[in-house]
């Protein structure tokens, strides 16, 4: 079986390499050696250029062969090709992967919290823990300890062990790989774990880790972090937003939350008052229609009125039959109400006759029915007037 020599393990910082094409099948290329890391262990595969063509992704197939997915390869089997890594992409994930090991290692060694699963993404990395809840103070203490570890500059290196030897080392997670060769990633004084991914050579290269939140998943707490340039960018964006809000509200940072709370409270009061006024106007308009006839057809063109407000306006009278419609894009929202001498109108029995002209659907219970259809309100009004006497 053809397979690539994984040069990325011996030289993880190498950005370029000459390699020979062993096989091509469509966009799937196999090389005799490669610096392109294949997707695995939560770490995405490498991208870049091979032989002047775009490397879209690197992965392993079911036979553990390293597959380079190349966009329209112009080279052929047996050719010598030049590999250029997308170094920013690779180095970012080396930083993220190292940061994740640091955070998981410290969670376990100093707080007794285990890691269930991890994910390294383009903006964040996440750690699903084995806990149902984690106090925010602990999360910020973890953030402090990770960043202290970064500043201390702990070397990162690798060791090869047999499966049996590795099992005696008391690793925080069980070894997931099969076979006798186990690759251990060692962050000196911080963490030792079996891992086939790529990492930076020293914790200082991670630069910065920021805890940004948590969420619940499968009954566990999943912690969310940003790393390096992403963490710094988020800090700057947050600072910009705070400064803009301070300017907008003529507030200082230490009073911004209080001022913003007051503004929101005032807006809620205004919104409540406005809705009350809209409801009053809706009731007045319904009353004016009732003055003309207890058999009411109402084409609601006032954008301020919703069918919910119409339904709340029905208490202004004790006897009427109402067919109200409101057009929203290609939908026709409809409402029927029957009270007083019209309360005996059997809507269910006449539902098909009423709604089929507008391809309507919906329902309810006396005295109110609502739904949606298509077409013009006038069609529904004509059928309504013909049935309700």
Secondary structure, 3 states (H helix, E strand, C coil): CCCCEEHHHHCCCCCEEEEEEEEEECCEEEECEECCCCCECCECCCCEEECCEEEEEEEECCCCCEEEEECCCCCCCCCEEEEEECHHHHHHHHHHHHHHHHHHHHHHHHHCCCEEEEEECCCCEEEEECCCCCCHHHHHHHHHHHHHHHHHCCEEEEEEEEHHHHHCCCCCCCCCCCCCEEEEEEECCCEEEECCCCCCCEHHHHCCEEEEEEEEECCEEEEEEEEHHHHHHHHHHHHHHHHHHHHHHCCCHHHHHHHHHHHHHHHHHHHHHHHHHHHHHHHHHHHHHHHHCCEEEEECCCCCCCHHHHHHHHHHCCCEEEEEEEEECCEEEEEEEEEHHHCCCCHHHHHHHHHHHHCCEEEEECCEEEEEECCCHHHHHHHHHHHCC
